Amino acid sequence: MNAALAVKPMPQLTVQYGPMRTVLHSDATTDTPREQADAYRFNILGGKGLRESVINDADGDAVVIIRCVEYIDPVTQQTRYGVDYWSTARYWATDHGARAIAEKAYEDAVRDEFARPTPGLCLSPKRFMGGLAHFFDVTDVI
């Protein structure tokens, strides 16, 4: 017998627990002051990795990395749960005080990358034929 955890869609979770906060973004405004970007980047990159999905190029170098991390907010010193996305084209990071919200955002980001890959990536057509497990070189999203 298999048990599946029923997770509400992100819009319902946002109403119940509040939205993810954008702390870094290469192309848009953030919910935190830009002068704090380096501190957030440092803490998120050094945070405890909880989940990760990666796409490597033909040479084995990562060209897309999506992670769910636990980190310390550099301003409030509180534990936060973040989703960071780094690619050759852009980067962004969002966070929330509740791990479940961040994990749902992470899974949504992984599925979104599969549905709309980062522009400029040269991926073979076979990556798209086997679902997420074949699209990403490393992933824990099923």
C-alpha positions as CSV (number, residue, x, y, z in Angstrom):
1,M,0.0,0.0,0.0
2,N,1.3,3.4,-0.9
3,A,0.5,6.6,0.9
4,A,0.5,9.9,-1.0
5,L,0.6,13.2,0.8
6,A,-2.1,15.6,-0.4
7,V,-0.6,19.0,-1.0
8,K,-2.7,22.0,-1.7
9,P,-2.0,24.1,-4.8
10,M,0.3,27.1,-4.2
11,P,-2.5,29.7,-4.5
12,Q,-4.3,28.1,-1.6
13,L,-1.1,27.7,0.5
14,T,-0.3,31.4,-0.2
15,V,-3.7,32.5,1.1
16,Q,-3.3,30.3,4.2
17,Y,0.4,31.0,5.0
18,G,1.4,34.0,3.0
19,P,3.5,34.4,-0.1
20,M,7.1,33.5,-0.8
21,R,9.4,36.5,-0.4
22,T,11.7,37.3,-3.3
23,V,15.2,38.1,-1.9
24,L,17.3,37.9,-5.1
25,H,16.4,38.4,-8.7
26,S,18.6,39.1,-11.7
27,D,15.8,40.7,-13.7
28,A,13.2,42.1,-11.4
29,T,12.6,43.9,-8.1
30,T,12.9,42.1,-4.8
31,D,11.1,42.3,-1.5
32,T,14.4,43.0,0.3
33,P,16.6,46.0,-0.3
34,R,19.2,45.6,-3.2
35,E,22.0,46.6,-0.8
36,Q,21.4,43.4,1.1
37,A,21.7,41.1,-1.9
38,D,25.2,40.0,-1.3
39,A,24.4,39.0,2.3
40,Y,21.4,37.0,1.2
41,R,23.4,35.4,-1.7
42,F,26.1,34.4,0.7
43,N,23.8,32.9,3.3
44,I,21.6,31.1,0.8
45,L,24.6,29.6,-1.1
46,G,26.0,28.5,2.2
47,G,22.7,27.2,3.5
48,K,21.9,23.5,4.3
49,G,20.8,21.9,1.1
50,L,17.5,20.0,1.5
51,R,16.6,19.2,-2.2
52,E,18.3,19.8,-5.5
53,S,17.7,19.4,-9.3
54,V,20.5,20.0,-11.8
55,I,20.9,20.1,-15.6
56,N,24.5,19.6,-16.8
57,D,25.8,20.5,-20.3
58,A,27.7,18.0,-22.5
59,D,30.9,18.7,-20.6
60,G,29.3,17.9,-17.2
61,D,29.1,21.5,-16.0
62,A,25.9,22.6,-14.3
63,V,23.9,25.0,-16.4
64,V,20.7,25.0,-14.3
65,I,20.6,24.4,-10.5
66,I,17.4,24.6,-8.5
67,R,17.7,24.0,-4.8
68,C,15.6,24.1,-1.6
69,V,17.7,25.2,1.3
70,E,17.5,26.0,5.0
71,Y,19.4,29.1,5.8
72,I,19.7,32.0,8.3
73,D,18.2,35.3,7.2
74,P,21.1,37.7,7.4
75,V,18.9,40.5,8.7
76,T,16.6,38.9,11.2
77,Q,18.9,35.9,12.1
78,Q,15.8,33.6,11.8
79,T,15.8,30.3,10.1
80,R,14.2,30.5,6.6
81,Y,13.6,28.1,3.8
82,G,14.6,29.2,0.4
83,V,14.3,28.1,-3.2
84,D,17.2,29.3,-5.3
85,Y,17.5,29.0,-9.1
86,W,20.7,29.6,-10.9
87,S,21.2,29.2,-14.6
88,T,23.5,30.6,-17.4
89,A,20.7,33.1,-18.2
90,R,19.3,34.3,-14.8
91,Y,19.0,33.7,-11.1
92,W,16.5,34.3,-8.4
93,A,15.8,33.2,-4.8
94,T,12.7,33.2,-2.8
95,D,12.0,32.2,0.8
96,H,9.4,31.5,3.5
97,G,9.3,30.8,7.2
98,A,7.5,27.5,6.6
99,R,9.5,24.6,5.0
100,A,6.4,23.1,3.4
101,I,5.7,26.2,1.4
102,A,9.3,26.4,0.2
103,E,9.3,22.7,-0.8
104,K,6.1,23.2,-2.8
105,A,7.7,26.3,-4.5
106,Y,10.8,24.1,-5.3
107,E,8.7,21.4,-6.9
108,D,6.8,24.0,-8.9
109,A,10.1,25.6,-10.1
110,V,11.4,22.2,-11.2
111,R,8.2,21.4,-13.1
112,D,8.2,24.9,-14.6
113,E,11.8,24.5,-15.9
114,F,10.7,21.2,-17.6
115,A,7.6,22.9,-19.1
116,R,9.5,26.1,-20.2
117,P,13.3,25.4,-20.3
118,T,15.8,28.3,-19.7
119,P,16.3,30.1,-23.1
120,G,19.6,29.3,-24.7
121,L,20.0,25.8,-23.3
122,C,21.1,23.3,-25.9
123,L,19.3,20.1,-24.8
124,S,18.9,17.0,-26.8
125,P,15.3,16.0,-27.7
126,K,15.6,12.7,-25.7
127,R,15.7,14.7,-22.5
128,F,12.0,15.6,-23.0
129,M,10.8,12.1,-23.7
130,G,11.3,10.5,-20.3
131,G,9.8,13.1,-18.0
132,L,11.6,14.9,-15.1
133,A,14.0,12.0,-14.4
134,H,15.5,12.2,-17.9
135,F,15.2,16.0,-18.3
136,F,17.3,16.7,-15.2
137,D,20.7,15.0,-14.5
138,V,19.8,15.1,-10.8
139,T,16.3,15.5,-9.4
140,D,14.2,14.3,-6.5
141,V,10.9,15.4,-8.0
142,I,8.7,12.7,-9.3
